[in-house]
């Protein structure tokens, strides 16, 4: 039996972490489109990406209790979906954003040409981000299915997750969207993270509201 204090703490982590994650992903998309060397030297660069990583950590710490709530009514798809989302969160949300926060400013000072749009991307990085993107899309869809089928509530959250998966694939295939200086394309790349954050915010809200016997729609 999970203690009430742990449940409440997890709900707070999901709610607050989701807000931080959504707000800071939007902020970095608007403030630093293109991830240029000049942007990486700005004062707000490091704290902004560090806060994205912090928001991810809060969501991951809150995820185990959420897993215990959705595992039964949501079945194996909800379980697999949340696990895949968590794995990608560790890879991109923590590692990726800490790299942005701590490593890129140093590169911008020592070798700014490495951050230009014309600079080649290491093959290992390309494979890493492709695999992470595929796992994220699979996780979002798997997590969305029990919601859309009414086995978990609310249904609209399932639609948000499917939209996140679609936009994630779209931002990946649109040429230059991840490195573009265009704010619109930068927001497109950030949209899946924001939609995922909305899902976690809703789950945290429901846990805090006392829906602790599971998140089943029935």
C-alpha positions, 0 to 999 in steps of 0.5 A, spaced: 500 500 500 503 506 497 503 511 503 498 517 502 504 522 503 508 519 498 502 519 493 501 526 495 508 528 493 508 524 487 502 528 485 505 535 486 511 533 482 507 531 476 503 537 477 509 542 478 514 538 474 509 539 468 508 546 469 516 547 469 517 543 463 511 546 459 513 553 460 521 552 460 520 548 453 516 554 450 521 559 453 527 556 450 523 555 443 521 562 443 528 565 446 533 560 443 530 558 436 536 555 432 541 554 438 546 558 435 553 560 438 551 567 440 544 564 443 548 559 447 552 565 450 546 569 453 545 569 460 539 566 460 541 560 456 544 555 462 538 556 467 533 555 462 535 549 459 537 547 467 530 548 469 527 544 463 532 538 466 529 539 473 522 539 470 524 532 467 527 530 473 520 532 477 516 528 472 520 522 473 520 522 480 513 522 480 512 517 475 512 511 479 506 512 483 502 514 476 505 507 474 502 504 479 495 507 478 495 506 471 498 499 470 491 495 472 486 499 468 491 501 463 494 494 461 500 493 458 500 498 453 499 504 459 505 500 462 509 500 456 508 507 454 509 510 460 516 506 461 518 508 454 516 515 455 520 515 462 526 512 458 526 518 453 525 523 458 532 520 461 535 520 455 533 527 452 529 531 458 535 530 462 542 528 458 540 532 452 538 539 456 544 538 461 548 538 455 545 544 452 545 548 459 553 546 461 556 543 454 554 548 449 556 555 452 563 552 452 563 550 445 560 556 443 566 560 446 571 555 444 569 552 437 563 556 435 563 554 428 561 547 431 554 550 432 553 553 425 547 550 421 552 548 416 556 544 421 556 536 420 552 532 426 556 526 428 553 520 426 552 517 433 548 523 435 544 522 429 542 515 431 541 517 438 536 522 436 532 518 431 532 512 436 529 516 441 524 520 437 522 513 435 521 510 442 518 517 444 512 516 438 511 509 440 511 510 448 506 516 446 501 512 442 501 506 447 500 511 453 494 514 449 490 508 447 487 506 453 485 513 454 482 513 448 478 507 449 476 509 455 480 505 460 483 511 463 481 518 464 480 523 461 479 521 454 482 528 451 489 526 454 489 521 449 488 525 444 493 530 446 498 524 446 497 522 439 497 529 437 504 530 440 506 523 437 504 526 430 507 533 431 514 530 434 514 526 427 512 532 423 518 536 426 523 531 425 521 530 418 520 538 416 527 540 414 531 544 419 526 544 424 530 543 430 536 547 428 532 553 424 532 560 427 524 560 425 520 561 431 514 557 428 518 551 427 522 552 433 515 552 437 513 546 432 519 542 435 517 544 442 509 542 441 510 535 443 514 536 450 508 541 451 503 536 450 506 531 454 507 536 460 499 537 459 498 530 460 502 529 466 499 536 469 492 532 469 495 526 472 498 530 478 491 534 478 487 527 479 492 524 484 492 530 488 484 531 488 484 524 491 482 519 485 487 514 488 484 508 487 486 508 480 485 512 474 480 508 471 474 511 467 470 506 470 
